[in-house]
Every structure is written in structure tokens, then in C-alpha cells.
Amino acid sequence: MRKKLAQILIVDDQEEILFSAKMILKKHFETIFTTNNPKKIISLLSENEINVVLLDMNYRIGFEDGREGIHWLKEIKTLSPQTIVILMTAFGKIETAVEGIKIGAFDYVLKPWHNEKLLETIDKAVAESRKNIKKPVVEKTEKRYFVGTSQKIKQAYSIAERVAKTDANVLILGENGTGKYVFAEFIHQHSERKNQPFVHVDLGSLSDNLFESELFGYAKGAFTDAKIDTPGRFEMASGGTIFLDEIGNIPLHLQAKLLHVLQTKTVTRLGESKPRPLNVRIISATNSDIKAEVKSKSFREDLLYRINTMEIQLPSLRERKDDIVPMANFILDQIAEKYNQENWKFEENAGPYLEKYPWKGNVREMENKIERALILADNNTITVHDLDILDFEDIQQNDENPLSEMEKTAIEKALFKHHGNISKTAEELGLSRAALYRRIEKYDLKNG
């Protein structure tokens, strides 16, 4: 049987998986590379014309949420957009694999696989990679960031641009959903380290017993399931930037271990005694009042000094009202592009409703509502009903921010149009009958 001209890379932390996959694939394809260390992906892609990467989604015992696989998928698509990626996952983790497909993976295979299914999937991926070769190479455009006109956010980005050119540690403060991850990425992308890894660690989601192995890595045999030497997140970020999100959530006894790493600029893997030197930029973030935590002795003052050489506060959407509508349009364009759709817009009267809505979840809430609305809307136009921003009585229980006069007028017109028919009026307005009755009573409207 003649082998197909294709170069396949298999990435998995289990040697038996690498061996089995290679034995199957080498009978059918010209060149098979394997590695149990995902950090070698970058060099392998740089040095070879890899057509397809078969990528496992988990690399460390105790971390089986697939986030590391998603990280490396993004790295591959950034470094080599023409390379086709197939994800490998266990049956119970299909949701994460589907998320991977949304951001660029070609397909996924379940472990343990059926040989025929594996070969069929890789055959299709190789065929797809040949299509990519025939396409002209398009230069990758830089990621777009929305700044806006608010004085507070313009000042924050101005400071970010200046501090990005240094290696100073940065602490980003702000409410949930204000875009701290995007802001940290902006600093990284505008630094001399932009071509090196940007590693995100959600410290709030790490349990105490996994904190050290996740951040600092471990040696083979350090504990029961430590089957191979494994670098931690700090080593994975070598030469680049590590983003320590929700740093205010670290317990005191673990703060001391993190402080030691920042002071010595070294990291010692679990099970080893020799420290490894670090070359990494530290960006941290929290939504807590970190200075109040220092006063209450729940956060170490010396650690705060280490992480906030430069402190930047991100404003909430409530503090940048003038940016709400332009930001919504920016997000809509990005989401439409994500789904390969064009010419999406908001209905003409959506602006005042967008500005009036409280946006307690800030930018993250806006992104979620707009993405949901785009999926549900018709005719490439998103209405305020699609956005679900009319009925927010459950969010605000007082009259400090009353609904606009526009809503009262809209209800009056709909009632008149449908001759007081509650069901038809509620359907047109996108409200429940109960919600409509509350508004009729609130605005003292006549039903009829």
C-alpha cells in the first residue's frame, strides 16, 4: 500500500497513546512526529511542514477540563493557520472538544478510538490541508481592541502602552467582566515578548492541593500519578507573559510560595530540589478590594508590592456610558465574523435601551447577550427583544434607574395596535404576560 504524502504530529502525554497512534498512522502516511511535551509543538511546526496535528486536550493528572488543549489549539492556529488540528478527548469531555471546533479545530476523536474512524478523520483532515496549500497565504491581521472615548479607559490604555515596553509587573483591578484578560493580552501583544507564550492561569479555580503542581510543575515520581517530568505554568510562559487572574483568591499559606517565586525569579518543581531560573513577565488581576484585604491581613502586603509595580484600574460600563453603543457594535462585528456572517446590525432604536440597561456583568454580559441574540435573531437585525434587555426588574429592585419613557410609549403603541389583546402585545414586545401586566400597572396604562 502506497503511503500518502503527509506529515502528521501526534501530541499526548501518554507514551502508550503515542506508540499506538504512530503504529496505526505510519502504515498510511509518509511522516509521523510524536511528542509528549506540548511545549515542543512550536518548534516542530517551525521546523516542519506539518499538515495535521492530533492534539490531546489534557496533559497533567488532576487537570482534565481540556483548557490546556484549547490553549495549544489557539497557539497552533496563530503560528500555523494552515495546519489542521484534530482534538483527542475522552467521552465525558465532548463539550470542550466542541468548543475547540468553534475556535478552529477540524474535528475530534474519542479515546479509546476505533482505528477505522481515526484513519477516516485524518484522511479528511489531510485532504483539507491540501486545499489550504492551494490557497494564497493571507497575512495575519493584528487583533483589534476596542478602546472607546471614556477618559478613564483611554487613560488605562495609555498607561498600558507605556508599561508594555518595560518588564514591570502589572496589577489590573476591576469588576467581573470588565475585560481584565483582554487588557492583559493587550499589554503582552504590545511588548517585546509578543512572539512568546501568553499563559493564563485562573487562580480562583485552583484547589490548594493542585496549586503547586499547576504553577510550578513536578518531577516524575513526585506523587502517585506523576508519571513524567512536567513543567508548570511558569515554565510554560518562559520568555513570555504569565497572567495570574483572580490573584486575590489565593490562601495565605500559598501566597508565601508564590512570593518566593517572584522574589527569586526561580521555580522549583515538586519532587526536585534544584531551582530553575525564570524569564517571565507577571501580570495579575483581581476584582476584590486588594488593599482592604491587606489591611484585614488576608493578603500579604509584601506580595502586593511585588505584583503592583504598576496598578491599572479598569472602569465598569456604568462609568463609560458613551462607550456602550460603539462597544456593542464592535462586539457584534466580531461575533458575526466568528460565525462567518456579514451585514449584522442593531435595530435603529436599540441605542437608548443599551445605554439604560445596568450591565452588572459588564463587557462579558454584553458579549453573551449579543452572541445569543445573533443566534436567535432574524433578517440580520438584532432587536432589543432579542437582546433581552427590556425586562430587568429582577436585576434592579428599586426605582433608582427607572425604565425609559420609550418603553412606556412602546407598550402603549402595541396595546393600541392589538386592541388591548395582552397575549399578542406581550408576544410582540418579547415579554411574558405577567411582565406586561406589571408594566401596565407601573405606567398606569389603560388596557384597551
C-alpha positions as CSV (number, residue, x, y, z in Angstrom):
1,M,0.0,0.0,0.0
2,R,1.4,3.4,-1.0
3,K,1.7,5.9,1.7
4,K,0.1,9.3,1.4
5,L,2.4,12.3,1.3
6,A,1.5,14.0,4.6
7,Q,3.3,15.0,7.8
8,I,1.3,14.2,11.0
9,L,2.2,15.4,14.5
10,I,0.7,13.5,17.5
11,V,0.8,15.2,20.9
12,D,-0.1,13.3,24.0
13,D,1.4,12.9,27.5
14,Q,0.9,9.1,27.5
15,E,3.6,7.2,25.7
16,E,1.3,4.3,25.0
17,I,-1.1,6.5,23.1
18,L,1.8,8.0,21.1
19,F,3.1,4.5,20.3
20,S,-0.4,3.1,19.3
21,A,-1.3,6.1,17.1
22,K,2.1,6.1,15.4
23,M,1.9,2.3,14.6
24,I,-1.5,2.8,13.0
25,L,-0.7,6.0,11.1
26,K,2.8,5.2,9.8
27,K,1.3,2.5,7.6
28,H,-0.7,5.1,5.7
29,F,1.2,8.4,5.9
30,E,4.7,9.4,5.0
31,T,6.0,11.1,8.1
32,I,4.8,10.8,11.7
33,F,6.1,13.0,14.5
34,T,5.3,12.4,18.2
35,T,5.9,14.3,21.4
36,N,4.7,14.1,25.0
37,N,5.5,17.7,25.7
38,P,3.1,20.3,24.2
39,K,5.8,23.0,24.5
40,K,7.6,21.3,21.6
41,I,4.7,22.0,19.3
42,I,6.0,25.4,18.4
43,S,9.5,24.2,17.4
44,L,8.1,21.2,15.5
45,L,5.7,23.5,13.5
46,S,8.5,26.0,12.8
47,E,10.9,23.3,11.5
48,N,8.5,21.1,9.5
49,E,5.6,21.4,7.1
50,I,3.0,19.7,9.4
51,N,-0.3,19.0,7.7
52,V,-2.3,17.7,10.6
53,V,-1.8,17.8,14.4
54,L,-3.6,15.1,16.5
55,L,-3.8,17.0,19.8
56,D,-4.7,15.7,23.2
57,M,-6.7,18.1,25.4
58,N,-5.2,17.2,28.8
59,Y,-1.6,16.9,29.9
60,R,-1.5,16.7,33.6
61,I,-3.0,14.5,36.2
62,G,-5.8,16.3,38.0
63,F,-6.4,18.8,35.2
64,E,-9.0,17.3,32.9
65,D,-11.1,20.3,31.9
66,G,-9.4,20.5,28.4
67,R,-8.3,24.1,28.9
68,E,-4.7,23.3,28.2
69,G,-5.7,21.7,24.9
70,I,-7.7,24.8,24.0
71,H,-4.6,26.9,24.8
72,W,-2.4,24.9,22.5
73,L,-5.1,24.8,19.8
74,K,-5.0,28.6,19.8
75,E,-1.2,28.6,19.7
76,I,-1.2,26.3,16.6
77,K,-3.8,28.4,14.8
78,T,-1.8,31.5,15.5
79,L,1.6,30.1,14.4
80,S,0.4,28.0,11.5
81,P,-3.1,28.8,10.4
82,Q,-3.0,26.3,7.5
83,T,-2.3,23.3,9.8
84,I,-5.3,21.2,10.5
85,V,-6.0,20.3,14.2
86,I,-7.9,17.2,15.4
87,L,-8.6,17.1,19.1
88,M,-8.4,13.9,21.2
89,T,-10.7,13.6,24.2
90,A,-12.5,11.2,26.5
91,F,-16.2,10.5,26.0
92,G,-17.3,12.7,29.0
93,K,-15.4,15.8,27.8
94,I,-17.0,16.2,24.4
95,E,-18.3,19.7,25.3
96,T,-14.8,21.1,25.5
97,A,-13.9,19.5,22.1
98,V,-17.0,21.1,20.6
99,E,-15.8,24.5,22.0
100,G,-12.4,23.7,20.3
101,I,-14.2,23.2,16.9
102,K,-15.8,26.6,17.3
103,I,-12.4,28.3,17.6
104,G,-10.7,26.4,14.7
105,A,-10.3,22.7,15.3
106,F,-11.3,20.5,12.3
107,D,-12.8,17.6,14.3
108,Y,-12.3,15.5,17.3
109,V,-11.8,11.8,18.0
110,L,-12.8,9.9,21.2
111,K,-10.3,7.9,23.2
112,P,-10.1,4.9,23.0
113,W,-10.6,5.3,19.3
114,H,-11.7,2.9,16.6
115,N,-8.8,2.6,14.1
116,E,-11.1,3.0,11.1
117,K,-12.7,6.1,12.5
118,L,-9.3,7.6,13.3
119,L,-7.9,7.0,9.8
120,E,-11.1,8.3,8.2
121,T,-10.9,11.5,10.2
122,I,-7.2,12.1,9.5
123,D,-7.8,11.3,5.8
124,K,-10.3,14.1,5.7
125,A,-8.0,16.4,7.6
126,V,-5.1,15.8,5.1
127,A,-7.5,16.5,2.2
128,E,-8.5,19.7,3.9
129,S,-4.8,20.7,4.5
130,R,-4.1,20.3,0.7
131,K,-6.9,22.8,0.0
132,N,-5.2,25.2,2.3
133,I,-1.9,24.8,0.5
134,K,-3.6,25.8,-2.8
135,K,-5.0,29.0,-1.2
136,P,-2.8,32.1,-1.2
137,V,-1.3,32.9,2.1
138,V,-3.1,35.8,3.8
139,E,-1.1,37.8,6.2
140,K,-2.5,37.5,9.7
141,T,-4.1,40.8,10.9
142,E,-3.4,42.1,14.3
143,K,-6.1,41.5,16.9
144,R,-8.4,44.5,17.3
145,Y,-9.0,46.1,20.7
146,F,-11.9,48.4,21.5
147,V,-10.8,51.4,23.5
148,G,-13.6,53.9,23.3
149,T,-13.8,57.6,24.2
150,S,-14.2,57.4,28.0
151,Q,-11.4,59.3,29.8
152,K,-10.9,56.5,32.3
153,I,-10.4,53.8,29.7
154,K,-8.3,56.0,27.4
155,Q,-6.0,56.7,30.4
156,A,-5.8,53.0,31.2
157,Y,-4.8,52.0,27.7
158,S,-2.3,54.9,27.6
159,I,-0.6,53.6,30.7
160,A,-0.8,50.0,29.3
161,E,1.1,51.1,26.1
162,R,3.8,52.7,28.2
163,V,4.2,49.9,30.7
164,A,4.1,47.2,27.9
165,K,7.6,48.4,26.7
166,T,9.0,47.5,30.1
167,D,9.1,44.3,32.2
168,A,7.4,45.9,35.1
169,N,4.8,43.7,36.9
170,V,1.3,45.0,36.4
171,L,-1.8,44.6,38.6
172,I,-5.2,45.1,36.8
173,L,-8.1,46.0,39.0
174,G,-11.8,46.0,38.0
175,E,-15.2,44.4,38.5
176,N,-16.1,41.0,37.0
177,G,-16.4,41.2,33.2
178,T,-14.6,44.5,32.7
179,G,-12.1,42.8,30.3
180,K,-9.1,42.2,32.5
181,Y,-8.0,39.2,30.4
182,V,-8.2,41.2,27.2
183,F,-6.3,44.1,28.8
184,A,-3.5,41.7,30.0
185,E,-3.3,40.3,26.4
186,F,-3.1,43.9,25.1
187,I,-0.1,44.5,27.3
188,H,1.6,41.3,26.1
189,Q,0.9,42.0,22.4
190,H,2.4,45.5,22.7
191,S,5.6,44.2,24.5
192,E,8.9,42.8,23.2
193,R,7.6,39.4,24.4
194,K,4.6,39.3,22.0
195,N,6.0,36.4,19.9
196,Q,6.5,34.3,23.1
197,P,3.8,32.5,25.1
198,F,0.9,34.3,26.9
199,V,-0.2,31.9,29.6
200,H,-3.4,32.5,31.5
201,V,-3.9,30.9,35.0
202,D,-7.3,31.3,36.8
203,L,-6.0,31.1,40.4
204,G,-9.6,31.2,41.7
205,S,-10.3,27.8,40.2
206,L,-7.2,26.1,41.6
207,S,-7.6,23.9,44.7
208,D,-5.0,24.1,47.3
209,N,-3.6,20.6,46.6
210,L,-3.1,21.4,42.9
211,F,-1.7,24.9,43.2
212,E,2.0,24.0,43.3
213,S,1.9,21.2,40.6
214,E,-0.1,23.5,38.3
215,L,2.1,26.6,38.7
216,F,5.5,25.1,39.4
217,G,5.4,21.7,37.7
218,Y,6.6,18.3,39.1
219,A,9.2,15.7,38.6
220,K,8.5,12.1,37.7
221,G,7.6,10.2,40.8
222,A,6.8,13.3,42.9
223,F,3.4,11.8,43.7
224,T,1.4,8.7,42.7
225,D,0.2,9.9,39.3
226,A,3.4,11.8,38.3
227,K,4.5,9.5,35.5
228,I,6.6,12.0,33.6
229,D,8.5,15.2,34.3
230,T,6.0,18.1,33.7
231,P,6.6,21.8,33.6
232,G,4.3,24.2,35.4
233,R,2.6,27.3,34.0
234,F,5.5,29.5,34.9
235,E,7.9,27.4,32.8
236,M,5.3,27.2,30.0
237,A,5.4,31.0,29.9
238,S,9.2,31.2,29.6
239,G,10.2,34.2,27.6
240,G,6.7,35.5,27.6
241,T,4.0,36.6,30.0
242,I,2.0,34.8,32.7
243,F,-1.4,36.2,33.6
244,L,-2.3,35.4,37.2
245,D,-6.1,36.0,37.2
246,E,-8.1,36.4,40.4
247,I,-4.9,36.6,42.5
248,G,-6.9,37.9,45.5
249,N,-8.4,34.5,46.0
250,I,-5.1,32.7,46.9
251,P,-5.0,31.5,50.6
252,L,-2.3,33.0,52.8
253,H,-0.2,29.8,53.0
254,L,0.1,29.6,49.2
255,Q,0.8,33.4,48.9
256,A,4.1,32.7,50.5
257,K,5.1,30.1,47.9
258,L,4.1,32.5,45.1
259,L,6.0,35.4,46.7
260,H,9.2,33.2,46.8
261,V,9.0,32.6,43.1
262,L,8.5,36.3,42.3
263,Q,11.4,37.3,44.7
264,T,13.9,34.8,43.5
265,K,12.8,34.6,39.8
266,T,13.2,30.9,40.0
267,V,10.8,27.9,40.3
268,T,11.3,24.5,41.8
269,R,9.2,21.6,40.6
270,L,7.6,19.3,43.1
271,G,10.0,16.4,43.8
272,E,13.1,18.4,42.8
273,S,15.5,20.5,44.9
274,K,17.2,22.5,42.2
275,P,15.5,25.8,41.3
276,R,15.1,26.6,37.7
277,P,15.6,30.2,36.5
278,L,12.6,32.1,35.2
279,N,12.4,34.7,32.5
280,V,8.7,35.7,32.6
281,R,6.6,38.9,32.8
282,I,4.0,38.9,35.6
283,I,0.5,40.4,35.0
284,S,-2.0,39.9,37.8
285,A,-5.7,40.8,38.2
286,T,-8.4,40.8,40.8
287,N,-11.9,42.0,41.2
288,S,-11.5,42.2,45.0
289,D,-10.5,45.3,47.1
290,I,-6.9,44.1,47.4
291,K,-5.8,46.9,49.7
292,A,-8.7,46.2,52.1
293,E,-7.5,42.6,52.1
294,V,-4.0,43.7,53.1
295,K,-5.5,45.7,56.0
296,S,-7.5,42.7,57.1
297,K,-4.4,40.5,56.9
298,S,-5.9,38.2,54.3
299,F,-3.4,39.2,51.6
300,R,0.3,39.7,52.2
301,E,1.5,43.3,51.9
302,D,4.9,42.2,50.6
303,L,3.2,40.1,47.8
304,L,1.1,43.2,46.8
305,Y,4.3,45.2,46.5
306,R,5.7,42.6,44.2
307,I,2.8,42.4,41.8
308,N,1.8,46.0,41.5
309,T,4.8,47.9,40.2
310,M,2.1,49.5,38.0
311,E,-1.5,49.4,39.0
312,I,-4.3,50.0,36.4
313,Q,-8.0,50.3,37.2
314,L,-10.5,49.3,34.5
315,P,-13.8,51.2,34.7
316,S,-17.2,49.4,34.7
317,L,-19.6,50.0,31.8
318,R,-21.6,52.2,34.2
319,E,-18.7,54.6,34.3
320,R,-18.4,54.8,30.5
321,K,-21.9,55.2,29.2
322,D,-20.8,56.9,26.0
323,D,-18.9,53.7,25.0
324,I,-21.8,51.3,25.4
325,V,-23.3,51.6,21.9
326,P,-20.0,51.8,20.0
327,M,-18.7,48.8,22.0
328,A,-21.9,46.8,21.3
329,N,-21.4,47.4,17.5
330,F,-17.7,46.4,17.9
331,I,-18.7,43.2,19.7
332,L,-21.4,42.4,17.1
333,D,-18.9,42.8,14.3
334,Q,-16.5,40.4,16.0
335,I,-19.2,37.8,16.7
336,A,-20.6,38.0,13.2
337,E,-17.1,37.4,11.9
338,K,-16.7,34.4,14.2
339,Y,-19.8,32.8,12.7
340,N,-18.8,33.9,9.1
341,Q,-21.8,36.1,8.7
342,E,-22.0,39.7,7.4
343,N,-24.1,42.8,7.5
344,W,-25.5,42.4,11.0
345,K,-26.8,45.5,12.8
346,F,-29.0,46.6,15.7
347,E,-32.4,48.0,15.2
348,E,-32.5,51.8,15.0
349,N,-34.0,52.4,18.4
350,A,-31.7,50.0,20.3
351,G,-29.2,52.6,21.5
352,P,-31.2,54.1,24.4
353,Y,-32.1,50.7,25.7
354,L,-28.5,49.6,25.5
355,E,-27.4,52.6,27.5
356,K,-30.2,52.3,30.1
357,Y,-29.6,48.6,30.8
358,P,-27.4,48.3,34.0
359,W,-24.8,45.8,32.6
360,K,-23.9,44.5,36.0
361,G,-21.8,41.8,34.3
362,N,-20.1,44.5,32.2
363,V,-18.4,43.6,28.9
364,R,-18.8,39.8,29.5
365,E,-22.5,40.1,29.9
366,M,-22.8,42.3,26.8
367,E,-20.8,39.7,24.8
368,N,-23.1,36.9,26.0
369,K,-26.3,38.7,25.2
370,I,-25.2,39.8,21.8
371,E,-24.0,36.3,20.8
372,R,-27.2,34.8,22.0
373,A,-29.2,37.5,20.1
374,L,-27.3,36.9,16.9
375,I,-28.1,33.2,17.0
376,L,-31.8,33.8,17.6
377,A,-32.4,36.9,15.5
378,D,-33.9,37.1,12.0
379,N,-33.0,39.2,9.0
380,N,-29.6,40.2,10.2
381,T,-31.1,42.7,12.6
382,I,-31.0,42.4,16.4
383,T,-33.8,44.0,18.3
384,V,-34.0,44.9,22.0
385,H,-36.2,41.9,22.5
386,D,-33.5,39.6,21.0
387,L,-31.1,41.2,23.4
388,D,-33.4,40.5,26.4
389,I,-32.6,44.0,27.9
390,L,-36.2,45.2,28.5
391,D,-37.3,43.3,31.5
392,F,-34.6,43.7,34.1
393,E,-36.8,44.1,37.2
394,D,-35.1,41.0,38.7
395,I,-31.8,42.8,38.4
396,Q,-32.8,46.1,39.9
397,Q,-35.3,46.1,42.7
398,N,-35.7,49.8,43.1
399,D,-36.5,52.9,41.0
400,E,-33.1,54.4,41.0
401,N,-32.8,53.6,37.3
402,P,-36.4,53.6,36.0
403,L,-37.2,52.3,32.6
404,S,-37.2,54.9,29.9
405,E,-40.2,56.8,28.7
406,M,-39.6,54.9,25.4
407,E,-40.7,51.7,26.9
408,K,-44.0,53.2,28.1
409,T,-44.6,54.6,24.6
410,A,-43.8,51.2,23.0
411,I,-46.2,49.4,25.3
412,E,-48.9,51.9,24.6
413,K,-48.5,51.6,20.8
414,A,-48.5,47.8,21.0
415,L,-51.6,47.7,23.1
416,F,-53.4,50.1,20.7
417,K,-52.2,48.0,17.7
418,H,-53.6,44.8,19.1
419,H,-56.8,46.4,20.6
420,G,-55.7,45.6,24.1
421,N,-55.0,41.9,23.5
422,I,-52.5,41.0,26.2
423,S,-51.2,37.8,24.6
424,K,-50.5,39.4,21.2
425,T,-49.0,42.6,22.8
426,A,-46.7,40.5,25.1
427,E,-45.6,38.4,22.2
428,E,-44.7,41.4,20.1
429,L,-42.8,43.0,23.0
430,G,-41.0,39.8,23.9
431,L,-42.4,39.9,27.4
432,S,-44.3,37.4,29.5
433,R,-48.0,38.2,30.2
434,A,-47.1,38.7,33.9
435,A,-44.3,41.1,33.0
436,L,-46.6,43.0,30.7
437,Y,-49.3,43.3,33.4
438,R,-46.7,44.7,35.8
439,R,-45.7,47.4,33.3
440,I,-49.3,48.3,32.6
441,E,-49.8,48.8,36.3
442,K,-46.5,50.6,36.8
443,Y,-47.1,53.1,34.0
444,D,-50.8,53.3,34.8
445,L,-51.8,52.4,31.3
446,K,-55.3,51.6,30.2
447,N,-55.8,48.1,28.8
448,G,-57.8,48.8,25.6
